[in-house]
């Protein structure tokens, strides 16, 4: 009798630490394969405690990412505007929603999102966390224009999804919370870290003299001075994930971060995008105004527009910019292209 | 035997659910504050041209990040208690505090290093600083920024233009194949403080000092591209020595 009591006590104490659902079904933890360079140079990626990566969650997130049921008329999926072969963006200036309405911002590429330590997503930083970000495009009238309840009902009616949600979350009830959790899990696995420049840093290849010259211009405070906002050989994210006014306009038709914070000092500020995978992600800037990398470099060299909120890191604004020579511009472009990672866009784990 | 095993299992499980932390010593908190000649400065003061430096230029602050390292308390027996090996302070992102529960009560000398000494200023070895893009390019010897103070000033033509007061280890780059360095980190001694059961220490930065003592800073001549400017870095180093002071002790 005594032994039985103690046994029961042991079981009771164990139950204090584990949930009922976890006993019924325990998803398999997913191990992120982090490239050595990113592992060595950066702090650990952000994985929310309430949404750990699991094999089942990531697989479900991937299926959802490519599923057109998430749109109002079943014609668009997340991948419509965030296509793997384009580094999870598309090549349009503005994406077209299910009813032919154009958005006002360029679709952002998706990779290395778990290293966005401030967790402010989107060009204007309005989305705090990947899970919350995923809520928005589904209900946005200019995008997928759906109703979350309807989307959940469509998935519940599918022969596959209830079981997949049960396996991923221990719950066959499907709602926007679990759908966005799964999407966020998949998005956190989108890691790019095998560009030519990564290989160069790993000692696996060499750069051309032009690429090296371009890197030096990038890192030279008196030339490109790109590194203050766009990372470096020691910050392989190639972004600071912060918000800057990079001198695109003197008058703002889009307030960017300012529309989110309500602070006029933030007007015209947009997130520094990563410079990885530029080969696949044209057009450029928050409004896709530049069709080519040449146009982007030309902007920083000669096209800066003054305004009250232009970042002080923008040099020689009164002269239009840093004034690179033709050779310097070509070299900078060659270096920037070396940051592109074909393995990332061809990774079958990220394809439908 | 079985009974013992079950009891042990129970205890282990209980421990896994709750792990009380031991507190040893006094509760010490180091708080950083910023001022412009005794007028408090917070991120709410950013982006407005409201400060006037010693040379008479009006300016704004848009970004202020700096690195301190080796924050230590040393007692009379020369016993050292490290509060932080290094810390990036970013005025734009709220208050940074250093806390410890491991320092016994008593009198201590408080000191820290502004920036990294050469020994610690190793390229790429601090992942959090890498992620914060606080690195110094390899062509300037690598390592990390000590400070990034960005803003705008009204120049001699009354135009508003940017400045980047960036402090790094001084480097002479005249011969790119033979860089010559000078350690421009600053050892800051803030005097003796008495640590009681609960003590809060304020470390104050007077931002105006960067522009005036002993070198009156002329933003019209020294405004941007100061990282590769060896002489400018020496001037910053000299001015930085009077920037920090001990504030309120509670």
Contacts between the chains, C-beta under 8 A, distances in Angstrom:
chain1	res1	chain2	res2	distance
A	2	B	3	7.0
A	3	B	2	6.2
A	3	B	3	6.3
A	3	B	6	7.5
A	6	B	3	5.8
A	6	B	6	4.2
A	6	B	7	6.5
A	6	B	10	7.4
A	7	B	6	5.9
A	9	B	6	7.3
A	9	B	10	5.5
A	10	B	6	4.9
A	10	B	9	4.9
A	10	B	10	4.9
A	10	B	13	7.1
A	13	B	9	7.8
A	13	B	10	4.9
A	13	B	13	4.2
A	13	B	14	5.6
A	13	B	17	7.7
A	14	B	9	8.0
A	14	B	13	5.4
A	16	B	13	7.2
A	16	B	14	7.8
A	16	B	17	5.4
A	17	B	13	6.3
A	17	B	16	5.8
A	17	B	17	5.2
A	40	B	127	7.8
A	41	B	124	6.1
A	41	B	127	6.1
A	41	B	130	5.0
A	42	B	127	5.2
A	42	B	130	6.1
A	42	B	131	5.2
A	43	B	127	4.6
A	43	B	128	5.2
A	43	B	131	5.6
A	115	B	131	7.0
A	117	B	131	6.2
A	216	B	139	6.5
A	219	B	137	3.9
A	219	B	138	7.1
A	219	B	139	6.1
A	220	B	137	7.2
A	220	B	139	6.7
A	221	B	137	7.5
A	221	B	166	8.0
A	221	B	224	7.9
A	221	B	225	5.1
A	221	B	227	4.9
A	221	B	228	6.2
A	222	B	225	4.9
A	222	B	228	6.6
A	225	B	225	7.9
A	227	B	133	7.2
A	227	B	135	7.3
A	227	B	137	6.2
A	228	B	133	6.7
A	228	B	148	7.9
A	229	B	133	7.2
A	231	B	133	6.0
A	232	B	133	7.1
A	232	B	135	5.3
A	232	B	137	6.9
A	233	B	124	7.7
A	233	B	138	7.0
A	234	B	123	6.7
A	234	B	124	4.0
A	234	B	130	4.8
A	234	B	135	4.5
A	234	B	142	8.0
A	235	B	130	4.8
A	235	B	131	6.5
A	235	B	133	5.2
A	235	B	135	6.5
A	237	B	131	7.2
A	240	B	132	7.5
A	240	B	133	4.3
A	265	B	46	7.0
A	265	B	47	4.0
A	309	B	47	7.5
A	310	B	162	7.5
A	311	B	62	7.4
A	311	B	150	7.6
A	311	B	162	7.4
A	312	B	62	5.6
A	312	B	63	7.4
A	312	B	150	4.2
A	312	B	151	5.8
A	312	B	152	5.8
A	312	B	162	3.2
A	312	B	163	6.3
A	312	B	164	6.1
A	313	B	150	6.3
A	313	B	162	7.1
A	313	B	164	6.4
A	314	B	162	6.6
A	315	B	162	7.4
A	315	B	224	5.6
A	315	B	225	7.4
A	317	B	161	6.9
A	317	B	162	7.1
A	318	B	159	6.8
A	318	B	161	6.9
